[in-house]
């Protein structure tokens, strides 16, 4: 089954992905990337690979693999 994979170095902390995830598999975390933005984490056990995060992300953080 496909899962969402992330490149958190591209994340700018808009959290649009968090609000659209139907399984609540994406959550904000306190980790800060090299650009100084708070990032997200994906719970792969909850992720169903639907691609909603990929569709809404303006920063190309996600791939579905």
C-alpha positions in Angstrom: 0.0 0.0 0.0 1.2 3.5 -0.8 2.2 5.9 1.9 3.0 9.6 2.2 6.7 10.3 2.4 8.0 13.7 3.4 10.9 16.0 2.9 10.5 18.2 5.9 13.3 20.5 4.8 10.8 21.9 2.2 8.1 22.4 4.9 7.1 26.0 5.8 4.7 25.0 8.6 1.4 26.0 7.0 -0.2 22.8 8.3 -2.7 22.7 5.4 -1.9 19.0 5.2 -2.9 18.4 8.8 -6.4 19.7 8.2 -7.1 17.6 5.1 -5.8 14.2 6.3 -8.9 12.0 6.6 -7.1 9.6 9.0 -5.4 12.3 11.1 -2.1 10.7 10.2 -0.3 14.0 10.0 0.6 16.1 13.0 2.6 19.2 13.7 5.8 18.5 15.7 8.2 20.8 17.5 11.1 19.9 15.2 12.4 22.9 13.3 14.0 22.4 9.8 17.1 24.2 8.5 15.0 27.1 7.3 13.6 27.7 10.8 10.1 26.4 10.2 8.2 24.0 12.5 7.4 20.8 10.6 5.1 17.8 10.5 5.3 14.1 11.0 3.3 11.3 9.3 2.2 8.3 11.3 2.7 5.6 8.6 0.5 3.2 10.5 -2.5 5.5 10.0 -1.6 6.8 6.5 -3.7 5.2 3.8 -1.8 6.9 0.9 -4.9 8.9 -0.3 -2.7 11.8 -1.5 -4.8 14.6 0.0 -1.6 16.0 1.7 0.2 15.9 -1.7 -2.7 17.8 -3.4 -2.8 20.7 -0.9 0.8 21.2 -0.1 2.1 24.4 -1.7 5.8 23.5 -0.9 6.0 20.0 -2.5 6.8 18.3 0.8 5.1 15.1 -0.1 5.5 12.1 -2.4 3.2 9.1 -2.4 5.2 5.9 -2.6 
